[in-house]
Amino acid sequence: MTRYETEIIDAHVALENWLGKGEGDYAALLARFRQDFLMIPPGGTHMDHAALAGFLKAQRGSRPGLKIDIDELTTLQTWDNGAVLHYRETQTRPGQPVNVRWSTAVLNQEGDTITWRLLHETTHP
C-alpha cells in the first residue's frame, strides 16, 4: 500500500471517529486538507476549505454508529509530490440506508505531510 493509499484509509478512519463518535482532534483533521481544497459531493455543490471546516465543526458526533469502508482503492497516477486515487466508499449507520459513492481524490506531498487538494464524489446506484 502506498503512502497515498494509506492516507485515504487513515482520513476516513478519522472522519468516521469524528462524525460517528465525536472523537478526534478538529485541528488535526482539518490540517489534512489544503487551504485551496475543493470538494464536489454527489449533489454537485462545491465545498471549499472554509465550508469543510464549518461542516466538520457542526457535524461532530452527528452520525452515531457510522462505519466507513473503503475498497476498490486504486492509484491512477503519481508524480514527484502527489497522486490521483479512485475508490469506493460505503457508509453505514444503524437504521439508515447504506450510502455508497465513488470518489476520486488528488493528494499532495508537502514535506512529510500528505494533504488533500481535490475530492470529487459520485453516488453509486
Phi, psi and omega in degrees: 000132180282167178297329179288318177296320177299320178297320177302311180296310183299320180296321180287329172297315179297319178293320177300315180295319182292308184283323185273325184242350184071025183249148176125174182259114183303313182297319179293320178296312182294328181294344177293341187249128180299158177298332178262023179301143175223132176237137173241099180285173183307330179287346175094351179286133178284139178234116178270186183300316180297318178294320177298316179301315178295318178300310182298318180298316183286333188260008180305122176070013186279353183233069183306136178080007181301133172234133178239120177248135178247129173215182183054031182285121184225134171272117183277323180199146174232159172215185188307320184229035178182179181200158171246128181234156180226138182202164174254134180242126178243119179253130176231147175216146179304130176074009182241154176296150176289137180246114181241135179216152171262138182229144171238129184233142171251120180245147178239146173262121179236098188067234178268002187253137173258131180234155180271129178256319184214139173224122179238120183245144173227148179288152178252125183296000000 
